[in-house]
Amino acid sequence: MRLETIAIHAGGRPDRAFGAISVPIYQTSTFAFEDVGKTRGYDYSRTANPTRKVLEDTIAQLEGGKAGFAFATGMAAEATIIHLLEAGDHVISGDDVYGGTYRLFRNVMRNFGLEFTFLRMDNRQTVEQAIRPNTRMLWLETPSNPLLNIVDIEMAVDIAKKHNLMTVMDNTFATPYFLRPIEYEVDLVVHSTTKYLNGHCDVVGGAVVTTSDELTERVQFLLNAMGTCASPFDCWLVLRGIETLPVRMKRHEENAIAVANYLKGHPVVKRVFYPGLASHPGHEIAKRQMRGFGGMVSFELKGGSEAVNGFLRRIKVFSLAESLGGVASLAEHPATMSHASMPKDYRERVGITEELIRLSVGLENIDDLIDDLHQALQPS
Ligand SMILES: Cc1ncc(COP(=O)(O)O)c(C=O)c1O
């Protein structure tokens, strides 16, 4: 099956009990045993739940992996798989990953004896030089949040294989519609399903896709042991969103390209970050490894905080809000919102400036989006 069909039919749909076309929400904590020691496949919803299973199988199939796991949030997914490691292990991560990922690693997991190096993964030498005898994992995010930097996945996986490292890819921004990291032999894919997979800003959720029986067993163990799973209703919302993922992503991208081109030519815009622009340093790699460039556009404004605050106060169709990937367009200020947990000097070093604005370009009519940006950039 192709992606558009998988999004609607994967996971054993229609439902086997009564043929329901919409996946039933098995809103139950526990399941009656058939006999002593004999279940009907499920015993307790933390361990597994039939609604969750449809979502897990769907995401696994979309990514081309072995098994999927659905979590309460993207951070729950990340927190769970970082526990595949042990105290004393070292992780190399991109330096402009999502602020919450950085916070989890630096402010939480470091206290449990994990070591982290954050760096720009734009060349082989930088990554190889950071490898230590205890390095176990490469954590990749491409396109990255919020700078839309591109990592060459082939290069990263090649380094990882040579040094026996596990590779994890946060595929939240690209989604399997534009990028399927497992085709490049990445070991684990992680998602905030809160974003494009759900697509309607009505749930928080996360997912992990594995590529081997061993990883499947270990992630299933951790999910159950840590209790980080998603609720049946939240799984249903993500499943409903995924059904339209392919049509949404296509339109997100069309609108994002138009927005990036509009911003690029605007006199008060200092810089535009969008991998679809030929001027983007990762454009050629993105073109090679992705089927499209996605719906996120970041840009820097001239005129400092005053200009940024003015723009964010004037937008009308775009809402000033955290998160991304929904049908409604959102704008946010990474330095004070999504990436506020990064220390200021670190943020500035990696290029997340006070002038940076991140747009999640939605599915509205593109003329209304451009008109909105136009009036917000040029107050009358
Ligand atoms: C790239 C990326 N990964 C992970 C997360 C965390 O996901 P959640 O907010 O669902 O916990 C986010 C949230 O913004 C994100 O943008």
The ligand as an ORCA input file, in Angstrom:
! r2SCAN-3c Opt
* xyz 0 1
  C      10.572     18.632     17.014
  C       9.829     18.378     18.285
  N      10.050     17.247     18.971
  C       9.406     16.974     20.122
  C       8.517     17.866     20.669
  C       7.842     17.552     21.976
  O       6.542     17.134     21.758
  P       5.310     17.347     22.786
  O       5.086     18.826     22.888
  O       4.203     16.605     22.131
  O       5.713     16.771     24.093
  C       8.246     19.056     19.992
  C       7.273     20.033     20.560
  O       7.203     21.163     20.129
  C       8.920     19.332     18.768
  O       8.715     20.460     18.084
*
